[in-house]
Amino acid sequence: MHAGVRITDVGNDPLLRGPRAPGPGSRHGPARAHAVIPTDDCGAVYDGPSPRRVVSLVPSLTEAIAATDISLLAGATDWCTHPAGLAVPRVGGTKWPDLQRVLAVRPDLVVANAEENRDEDVEALRAAGIPVWMTAPATVDQALDSLGRLCAVLGHPAPGWLRKARAGWATPAQVSPVRAVVPVWRRPWMVLGRDTFAGDVLRRLGVVNVFAGSADRYPRLRTDEPATVEADLVVFPDEPYAFTRDDGPEAWPQARPAFVSGRHLTWYGPSLTEAPALLTAQLLRR
């Protein structure tokens, strides 16, 4: 789970999906001659001019676009909390956006995420003639490259915050290697498994995820299973589930709890500039 995932917007089944197959290209005219045609993370081509009205269906991408050129944002979801005070039309949730509200703001591009947003909404927007730029990073490097391509499409290649994020993640500080488990939900318990952006963030900081070899990206655990997991650290983000010192650690008595910022662990955008130092400090805090 990444990109500001809000499981409360999903109903009773918080399982998320992997990247979808490439979608159709944009509604714009023929590809630019003698130019590299930008493609999103799922292989869809964007061959139009730099968009001037963008709707974001992903909280972390809303923050990224606002930090790059806030004038481009024509709409965002109800869960888009950064930057604070963002005054744009709201178009509903990430999992259940109001497509009529999206269309009403007349976007020339919608940005979405393969885990966070539903296939049927992406397909409906494309059927209505709206290009949709998909993101699907599973590692820090993929996220930085994905953000670079998006910013280039927006007409602002290599903004300052992205250059700073690349520098910060080139050689981030690390904690001493520690075996850890990372719950992201309870009732039922769900943890980070294989091939997740948040898992790679922690790996780059020295954390060894004991479920990294799982067949599932978000394994579910039995109610009594947490206490049997062989881990020395349990990392509790404050989103998508708002773990606290009174809600979570009691199920993992064998491991030291560490409480971290869910935004800095799961969002890919300007928060990546602060994430290495902040998360490392939070992982070490006792």
KAWO-V581880 format. One record per pair of residues at least 12 apart in sequence whose ideal C-beta (glycine too) atoms are under 10 Angstrom apart, sorted by the first residue. I is the first residue (numbers start at 1). J is the second residue. Records with the same first field share a line. If there is no record, write none. Layout:
I->J  J
This chain:
1->14  15  16  115  116  184  185  190  192  196  197  198  199  217  218  237  239  240  262  265  266
2->16  58  60  113  115  116  135  136  137  138  143  196  197  198  199  200  201  262  265  266  267  268
3->57  58  59  60  61  94  112  113  114  115  116  117  135  136  137  143  197  198  266  267  268  269
4->58  59  60  61  62  63  77  79  80  81  82  94  113  116  239  240  262  263  266  267  268  269  271
5->58  59  60  79  94  95  113  115  116  184  197  198  239  240  262  266  267
6->59  77  78  79  81  93  94  95  116  239  240
7->95  184  185  190  239  240  241
8->79  93  95  239  240  241  242
9->77  78  79  92  93  94  95  96  97  116  240
10->93  94  95  96  116  118  240
11->95  96
12->187
14->95  184  185  188  190  218  220  240  241
15->185  190  216  217  218  220
16->95  113  114  115  116  184  190  196  217  218  240
17->114  115  116  117  118  119  217
18->114  115  136  138  195  217
19->41  42  43  113  114  115  134  135  136  137  138
20->42  43  44  114  115  117  118  119  122  123  134  136
21->42  43  44  114  119
22->39  40  41  42  43  44  45  134
23->40  42  43  44  45  119  122  123  125  126  131  132  133  134
24->44  45  123  126  127  131  132
25->37  39  43  44  45  46  47  48  126  131
26->38  44  45  46  47  48  51  108  109  126  129  130  131  132  133
27->47  48  108  109  126  128  129  130  131
28->45  46  47  48  49  51  108  129  131
29->47  48  49
30->47
31->45  46  47  48
32->47  48  49
35->47
36->152
38->133  149  150  152  153
39->133  134  149  153
40->111  112  114  131  132  133  134  135  136  146  149  150  153
41->113  114  133  134  135  136  137  138  142  143  145  146  149  150
42->112  114  122  132  133  134  135  136
43->134
44->122  126  131  132  133  134
45->131
46->109  131  132  133  149  150  152  153
47->131
48->108  109  131  153
49->108  153  155
50->69  72  108  109  152  153  154  155  156
51->72  74  107  108  109  110  111  131  133  153  154  155
52->69  71  72  74  107  108  109  154  155
53->71  72  73  74  75  105  106  107  108  109  110
54->69  71  72  73  74  75  76  88  105  107  108  109  110  111  133  150  153  154
55->73  74  75  76  77  88  89  91  97  101  102  103  105  106  107  108  109  110  111  112  125  130  132
56->72  73  74  75  76  77  80  88  91  94  107  109  110  111  112  113  133
57->75  76  77  79  80  91  92  93  94  95  97  102  110  111  112  113  116  117  118  121  122  125  132
58->76  77  79  80  94  110  111  112  113  115  116  117  134  135  267  268  269
59->76  77  78  79  80  81  82  94  113  116  239  263  266  267  269
60->80  82  113  116  135  143  147  197  263  266  267  268  269  270  271  272
61->76  80  111  112  113  116  133  135  146  147  150  267  268  269
62->75  76  77  79  80  81  82  83  86  88  111  267  269
63->76  80  81  82  83  86  161  263  267  268  269  270  271
64->82  111  135  146  147  150  151  154  159  161  162  165  267  268  269  270  271  272
65->80  109  111  150  151  154  156  269
66->80  82  83  86  88  269  270
67->82  83  151  156  159  160  161  162  269  270  271  273
68->147  150  151  154  155  156  157  159  160  161  162  269  270
69->151  154  155  156  159
70->83  86  87  88
72->107  108  109  154  155  156
73->86  87  88  89  105  107
74->88  89  91  102  104  105  106  107  108  109  110
75->88  89  90  91  92  97  101  102  103  104  105  106  107  110
76->88  89  90  91  111
77->90  91  92  93  94  95  96  97  98  102  116  117
78->90  91  92  93  94  96  97  98
79->92  93  94  95  116  239
80->94
81->263
82->263  267  269  270  271
83->270
88->105
89->101  102  104  105
91->103  104  105  107  110
92->121
93->117
94->112  113  115  116  117  118  121
95->116  117  118  121
96->117  118  121
97->110  112  117  118  121  124  125
98->121
99->120  121  124  125  128  130
102->121  124  125  128  130
103->124  125  128  129  130
106->130
107->125  130  131  132
108->129  130  131
109->130  131  132  133  150  153  154
110->122  125  126  130  131  132  133  134
111->131  132  133  134  135  150  153  154
112->125  132  133  134  135  136
113->133  134  135  136  137  146  268
114->134  135  136  137  138
115->135  136  137  138  196  197  217  218
116->135  136
117->132  134  135
122->134
131->153
133->146  149  150  153  154
134->146
135->147  149  150  268
136->197
137->196  197  200  268
138->194  195  196  197  198  199  200  217
139->195  196  197  199  200  201  203  204  268
140->165  166  169  172  197  200  201  203  204  205  268  272  275  276
141->166  169  200  204
142->197  200  268
143->165  169  197  200  201  267  268  269  272
144->162  165  166  169  268  272
145->166
146->268
147->159  161  162  165  166  268  269  270  272
148->162  163  165  166
150->162  269
159->270
160->270  273
161->269  270  271  272  273
162->269  270  272  273
163->273
164->270  272  273  274
165->268  269  270  271  272  273  274  275  276
166->272  273
167->273
168->272  273  274  275  276  277
169->201  204  205  272  273  275  276
170->276
171->204  276
172->201  204  205  206  275  276  277  279  280
173->205  206  276  277  279  280  281  284
174->203  204  205  206  207  276  280  283
175->202  205  206  207  233  258  279  280  281  283  284
176->206  284
177->206  207  208  232
178->202  205  206  207  208  231  232  233  235  255  256  258  283  284
179->207  208  209  210  229  230  231  232  233  255
180->192  202  206  207  208  209  210  211  229  231  232  233  234  235  255  256  258  283
181->207  209  210  211  219  221  226  229  230  231  232  233  234  235  236  252  254  255
182->196  198  199  202  207  209  210  211  212  231  233  234  235  236  237  258  260  265
183->221  226  229  234  235  236  237  241  243  248  249  251  252
184->196  198  218  235  236  237  239  240  241  243  262  265  266
185->218  220  240  241  243
186->221  223  226  241  243  247  248  251
187->223  241
188->220  221  222  223  225
189->219  220  221  222  223  224  225  226  229  241  248  251  252
190->216  217  218  219  220  221  240  241
191->209  210  211  214  216  218  219  220  221  225  226  229  231  234  235
192->209  210  211  212  214  217  218  219  235  237  265  266
193->209  210  211  212  213  214  215  216  217  218  219  220
194->209  211  212  213  214  215  216  217  218  219
195->212  214  216  217
196->209  211  212  217  218  266
197->265  266  267  268
198->235  237  260  262  264  265  266  267  268
199->211  212  217  265
200->212
201->260  264  265  266  267  268  272  275  276  279
202->233  235  260  265  279  283
204->275  276  279
205->265  275  276  279  280  283
206->280  283
207->233  235  258  279  280  283
208->231  232  233
209->231  235
210->229  230  231  232  233  255
211->229  231
221->251
223->251
224->251
225->251
226->248  249  250  251  252  253  254  255
227->250  251  252  253  254  255
228->252  254
229->251  252  254  255
230->254  255
231->252  254  255  256
232->254  255  256
233->252  255  256  257  258  283
234->248  249  251  252  253  254  255  256  257  258  259
235->255  256  257  258  259  260  265  279  282  283
236->248  249  252  257  258  259  260  262  282
237->258  259  260  261  262  263  264  265  266  279  282
238->259  260  261  262  263  265
239->261  262  263  265  266  267
240->262  266
241->262
242->262
243->257  259  260  262
244->259
245->257  259
256->283  286
257->285  286
258->279  282  283  284  285  286
259->282  283  285
260->275  278  279  280  281  282  283  285
261->274  275  278  279  282
263->275  278
264->276  277  278  279  282
265->278  279  282
